[in-house]
Amino acid sequence: MAVGTLELLAPAKINLFLSIKGKRRDGYHELETVMQKIDLVDRLTLRKIDRGISLHCTQGKNGVVKAERVPEDETNLAYRAAGAFFSEAGFEGGVEIFLEKNIPVAAGLGGGSSDAAAVIRGLNSLFPGAVSRERLLKIAGNLGADIPFFLDESPAAFACGIGDVLHPIKSLTGCCIVLVNPGFPVSTKWVYDNFALTSGDNPYTLGAGFSPKDLDCCLDMAADLAGHAVQQFFNDLERVTQEKYSEIGQCKQQLLKDCAEVALMSGSGPTIFGIFSDLQKARESFAGFKKKYSDVFFCRSFAFTSF
């Protein structure tokens, strides 16, 4: 690889748990969520140039994401991440970004946030010492609530606040994940705008609640995917998206029929995932969904080293 060039992986995520706790005065929602990185990845190559930022997007090898759907200007989070890095560093550096897009867009899988985090990690390596770790995390948080999770080396985390306060937890092990994307994008803003907080006496409280100390028992997937552990997996946003898109419920029911231990929508959707303890059942389910949808993926958990 040429000097001044760096290749990076940007993994997708799934939400194993998502509870909306309230709406803040600034319009953001307080939440509690468990996020798990998976090995469906975008691939980025960063090359140092004299000055300026350029972004080039190509269709990934899986052929799912059409490159023309991905902006190559400042509306792309990866481009904005580079701009924020150089602004924080206080100099006019330059980078050319080549993005191979494999993660479906507007799918609840965090692909854009992960790309942005990869750019921040990469620039930190190409321009060592230019920005402190604390300031890198500040850049990430300002760009988007999910980005600090992708910047962190932990493969899984419990997040609270607006999703930016992280508590690393154990990763999924001993299981396979089938992702089904029905092929249409869903706006995260639309889902949150249509979410009504209607639990109990407090109209701004919903969900069973979770704390980091509860996580080990329900995330030890290799040991237990049955009983009370499975009941901990839910998504408050699922009913909003499912009311408009009935395919989400249909896919979820089919995954359970295929013997998935857990089936749930990720984030604001529309991607649905099934977690399988039986490899053969997972392969059969994957093959069945591939007959109907093009955006179907067979995954496992993912981890990378610290930046």
QUIVEN-V575699 format. One record per pair of residues at least 4 apart in sequence whose C-alpha atoms are under 7 Angstrom apart, sorted by sequence separation. I is the first residue (numbers start at 1). J is the second residue. If there is no record, write none. Layout:
i;j
I;J
I;J
This chain:
i;j
1;5
23;27
24;28
59;63
71;75
72;76
76;80
77;81
78;82
79;83
80;84
81;85
82;86
83;87
84;88
85;89
86;90
87;91
110;114
111;115
112;116
113;117
114;118
115;119
116;120
117;121
118;122
119;123
120;124
121;125
122;126
123;127
124;128
131;135
132;136
133;137
134;138
135;139
136;140
137;141
138;142
139;143
140;144
141;145
146;150
147;151
148;152
159;163
160;164
161;165
187;191
188;192
189;193
190;194
191;195
199;203
210;214
215;219
216;220
220;224
221;225
225;229
226;230
228;232
237;241
238;242
239;243
241;245
242;246
246;250
247;251
248;252
249;253
250;254
251;255
252;256
253;257
254;258
255;259
256;260
265;269
278;282
279;283
280;284
281;285
282;286
283;287
284;288
285;289
286;290
287;291
289;293
290;294
23;28
24;29
60;65
71;76
74;79
86;91
131;136
159;164
160;165
198;203
225;230
255;260
256;261
265;270
266;271
23;29
24;30
59;65
73;79
74;80
86;92
105;111
141;147
159;165
160;166
197;203
198;204
199;205
242;248
265;271
266;272
276;282
290;296
22;29
23;30
59;66
86;93
140;147
141;148
159;166
197;204
199;206
242;249
256;263
265;272
266;273
289;296
22;30
59;67
103;111
140;148
158;166
159;167
197;205
198;206
255;263
264;272
265;273
20;29
21;30
58;67
157;166
158;167
197;206
263;272
264;273
20;30
21;31
57;67
157;167
158;168
263;273
264;274
286;296
20;31
137;148
157;168
158;169
218;229
252;263
263;274
19;31
20;32
156;168
157;169
252;264
262;274
263;275
286;298
19;32
57;70
156;169
262;275
18;32
19;33
154;168
156;170
260;274
261;275
18;33
57;72
156;171
260;275
261;276
17;33
18;34
56;72
148;164
155;171
260;276
17;34
55;72
145;162
146;163
15;33
16;34
55;73
145;163
146;164
15;34
16;35
145;164
255;274
15;35
252;272
14;35
15;36
13;35
14;36
248;270
259;281
13;36
14;37
117;140
141;164
258;281
13;37
55;79
248;272
12;37
13;38
11;37
12;38
11;38
12;39
238;265
258;285
11;39
12;40
241;269
11;40
12;41
11;41
117;147
121;151
234;264
235;265
10;41
11;42
113;144
116;147
237;268
9;41
10;42
230;262
9;42
10;43
113;146
114;147
117;150
9;43
113;147
117;151
8;43
9;44
77;112
81;116
85;120
8;44
65;101
77;113
114;150
225;261
7;44
8;45
65;102
78;115
82;119
7;45
64;102
65;103
78;116
81;119
82;120
6;45
7;46
65;104
77;116
81;120
5;45
6;46
60;100
62;102
5;46
6;47
51;92
52;93
53;94
54;95
55;96
56;97
57;98
58;99
59;100
60;101
78;119
89;130
5;47
51;93
52;94
53;95
54;96
55;97
56;98
57;99
58;100
59;101
60;102
89;131
4;47
5;48
50;93
51;94
52;95
53;96
54;97
55;98
56;99
57;100
58;101
88;131
4;48
50;94
51;95
57;101
49;94
195;240
48;94
49;95
170;216
194;240
48;95
49;96
172;219
174;221
175;222
47;95
48;96
172;220
173;221
174;222
46;95
47;96
172;221
173;222
191;240
46;96
47;97
191;241
46;97
45;97
46;98
44;97
45;98
44;98
45;99
158;212
44;99
84;139
43;99
44;100
43;100
42;100
43;101
42;101
42;102
41;102
42;103
41;103
40;103
46;122
191;268
107;185
106;185
107;186
105;185
106;186
188;268
106;187
186;269
186;270
182;270
181;270
182;271
181;271
12;103
180;271
181;272
179;271
180;272
179;272
180;273
179;273
14;109
178;273
179;274
13;109
177;273
178;274
12;109
13;110
177;274
178;275
12;110
177;275
12;111
176;275
177;276
175;275
176;276
175;276
176;277
12;114
175;277
11;114
174;277
176;279
10;114
178;282
10;115
176;282
10;118
178;286
9;118
8;118
182;293
183;295
182;295
181;295
180;295
181;296
6;122
180;296
179;296
180;297
37;155
179;297
36;155
37;156
178;297
179;298
36;156
178;298
35;156
36;157
177;298
178;299
4;126
35;157
177;299
34;157
35;158
176;299
177;300
34;158
176;300
33;158
34;159
33;159
32;159
33;160
32;160
31;160
172;301
31;161
30;161
31;162
30;162
31;163
29;162
28;162
36;171
155;302
155;303
153;304
153;305
153;306
109;266
108;266
109;267
108;267
108;268
108;269
107;269
108;270
107;270
108;271
107;271
23;204
22;204
21;204
22;205
21;205
21;206
20;206
21;207
121;307
19;206
20;207
19;207
17;233
18;234
19;235
20;236
16;233
17;234
18;235
19;236
16;234
17;235
18;236
64;294
64;295
15;266
14;266
15;267
40;299
39;299
38;299
39;300
38;300
39;301
38;301
39;302
37;301
38;302
37;302
